[in-house]
Amino acid sequence: MPILNELKLAKELMMFPSITPIDAGAINFLSKKLRSIGFKCKILEFKSKNSKPVKNLYAKLGKSEPNFCYAGHTDVVPPGNLNDWTVNPFKPAVKRNYLIGRGANDMKASIACFVSAVSKFKSKKFKGSISLLITGDEEGEAINGSKKVVEYLKRKKEKINFCLVGEPTNQNKLGEMIKIGRRGSITGFLTVHGVQGHVAYPHDANNPAPIMVKILNKIENIKLDKGTKNFQPSNLEIVKMNIENTADNVIPSEASATFNIRFNNKHSSSSLKRKLNNIFRKICKENKCSFKISYMVSGEAFITVPNQTTKMIQNTIKKITKIKPKLSTSGGTSDARFIRKISPCVEFGLVGKTMHKIDEAVSVTDLKKLTNIYKNILENYFK
Ligand SMILES: [Zn+2]
């Protein structure tokens, strides 16, 4: 069975212009590589109304438990202006020891490191199985991606005992940070309806603008919590305010605003909705107007309380990078929000400083180190 080189595999994966949710052949290619080192691969294509079909992959080596899973995504964000890039983002190249191209750290190269690590690890006999849960829909809507794969695995009664998500978790240096949970995210879309009228006759109208200002002032100033041992304080940000009005002698009939809350595990999306709806109701009642609110929940807050495996991963990273990684819940959401429903989850990957940017890059030295880290994690896990 072949030993797969992480740099070569990373480059090959990055050649596929798999701009979310387009697959461009990436999942098939990865399956072929995994089959070459003994994996059984199941390609899962999911589609639903109003969203594009997405290819996903569940690959498994071995049958018995424990099942150690690596999760990641082959889709990437658009490259932006090609002329601004040092290299063609889909013709990756190494310059001054950095591999440049789309997906260099978020996160095709991380997948390459894990696959390479398995190809090096499996020369030894081990009891248990190794699996990969790869989606083509992480950067986009995330409707037909990991969420559906998790539902599929649940239906099939497939057990995952521990999951390592390979997202770029380090800001500056490999080894800085393991993510053990994530904050939740909810977006609210609020419209306040007043009564339109002439600015010179305000008593015949009801201006929604100052009412919206009152509401926003109120919600902006709620202290949601003080944070917890593992989480920073929850925070609400107003991100849009809008009044459609083409005249300046007309009191508008409606005003709208959008806000987003990143919240810790002291709240749930439903407890936040209740809290906010009460405020909207009260202020609108006082001001004799009505409102409409809708929400989009991207994920609830969650944490995998550090266990033996978390500690083993932390020690393995420290041994190789000489840095003791911090256990953190900072940053945005990731697919761990779906996978944690069936397995404890931690995240560790490359340095994400240039993710989503022009000239996304990763140090070739880091690729070697991460492969070594993943290989050592497997060795310690199956010891
Ligand atoms: Zn990513």
Residues whose N, C-alpha, C, O or C-beta is under 5 A from the ligand:
A	BS01	ZN	D106 M107 E167
